[in-house]
Amino acid sequence: MFKATKTTMIAGAAVVALIGIGGGVAFATSSGSPSTPNTLTAATTSTTPTSGANTPANGKAKHKRTGLLARAEHGSVTVRTKTGTEVIDLQRGQVTAVSPTSISVRSQDGFSATYVVTSTTKVRKTGQQSAIGNVADGDNVVIEAVHSGTTDTAQHIGDHGTKQPTTTH
């Protein structure tokens, strides 16, 4: 595998992981009166297992899907690679069309995009390795794609089934 591709895949996997777990940083907005603007406060969370209601019997703390990244609908991230930079597009939403060579997704805010699917696109359905043929219209997905020119090529597709997405406010 080419080093640039490997670096891109590692960076992309890290970005997808950050979206899934909230990146270990919780952001909360405090509501103000109409004359007082909302403020954004950041607080770090500990990933060290502790005893308590959220700690399973095996002692490993579960990650809660909280914070800014857990609520992300779509966006772009520019990452450095050994050969320059690369733009990674991210989108969370519902599948509106799918074929062996493309997937279209609409986010809750109405943003829609279509991504090219190739033989190297990794698909996971409910946490297990899968194939694009197992992704269906109406499924909730997270897409990580490389943006080049006017083309977005899906690198990773995380399919969470038809369960309605939860939103955190």
N, C-alpha and C positions, 0 to 999 in steps of 0.2 A: 504494500500500500504506500502511496506517495506520502511524504512527510507532511506536506501542506494539507492533504485530504485528512490525514490522521489528526492533525492539529485542529482542523475545522470540525471534525466529528466530535472530538473531545470537548471543544468549546461549545458546540451545539448541545451536546448531552448535558453539560454543566448548566447551560441556560435553561433547558427544559426541566432539569432537576430543581433549579431555583424557582421556577414558576410553580412546580408541583408542591414544594414545601414552604414556600414563602421566603426563602433565602435566609432564614434565621433572623430577619429584621422585621419587626412589627411596626407598621405605621398606623397612627390613629388620627383622625381629624376631630377636633373639638368644635362643636357647633357654637356659633356666636349669634348675637342679635343682628338684624339686618344692617345696622350701622357699624358693626364690628366684623371684619373679615374673618373667615375661618383660618385657623392656624394649623400647621402640620408639625407634629411632634414625632420624633423617632426614638425608639427604645429597642435595645438589643435583647434577645432572649437566649437563655442558656440551653445548650444541648446536652448538658451533663444530666444523666439519670438521677432523679430524686425520688424519694418515697412520697406517696400521695395517691389521690384518686386517679390521676392520669397515667400512673406508672403500672404497666402490666406485671404479672407475677414473675416474669423472667428478668425484671430489673431494667429493661430497655425502655426509655421514654419514647412515647409516640410524638410525631410532629403534627401539630395542628395546622390546617390550611388557613393561616391568618396573614394579614399584612397586605401591602401594596401588590406584590407579585402574585399572590393568590387570587387577587381580583383583576389581574390584567386580562384585557380582552384581545388586544393585538398591538403590535409595535415592531420596531426595528432596532437592532443592536449592531454596532460596528465593532468587530473584533480584530485584533492584530494577529497576523500569521507570520511565519518565517519569510514569506514572499511578499508581504504587504498587508493590506487590510481586506476584510470580507464583511459583507452586510448579511446578517441573519434576520429573517422575518419570522415573527412568532404570531400565532393566532389560536385563540380558544373559541370554539363555537360549535354549531350544529351542521352536519353534513347536509348539503342541498343536492349534490350530485356526485357520483363516484363511478369511475371506470378503471380498467387496468392501467391507464396512462395518465389519469388526472383525478383530482378531488377538488370540489368546491365547498367552501365553508362560509357560514354567516354567523357573525358574533351577535351577542344580545343587543349591542348598540346599533345594529343594522349594517355594519361593515361587512362586505363580502369580498372574497378573493378565490382565485382558482390556482392550484399548484400542479406542476408537472410531477408525475410519479414515474420513477425509473426502477430498474432491477436492483439498484443499490439502496432504495428507500427502505428504511427499517420500520416495520409496523408492529405495534404491541396492542393487543386487545385484552382489556381487563387484566393487565399486568403480565400477560403471556405473549411470547413471540407469535406473530400471526402473519397474515398476508393481506394485501389490498382487497382481495376478493371477499374477505370476511367483514369488511367495513360496509355499513349500509346507510342509506338515506335516513336521516333523523338521529344518527348516532352523535354523541357529544365527543369531540376530539380536541387534541392539542397538536398543532402543527409547528415544526421547526423546519424552515426552508432557507436555502441559500439564494440570495437575490443577485442576479447578474443581468444587467441591461434591463429588459422588460420582462424577464422570465424569473419566476420563483420555483425552484426545484426542491420538492419535499425531501428532507433528509431523514426525519423521524415523524411518525404519526402515532400518537397515543390515543387509542379509542377507549372511551369509558362507557360505552353502551348507550342506551336510551334514557338512562336516569337523568332527571332534570338537574342542571348544575345548581349548586348552592352559592348564594352570594353572601358576603360578609360586609356589614356596614359599620 
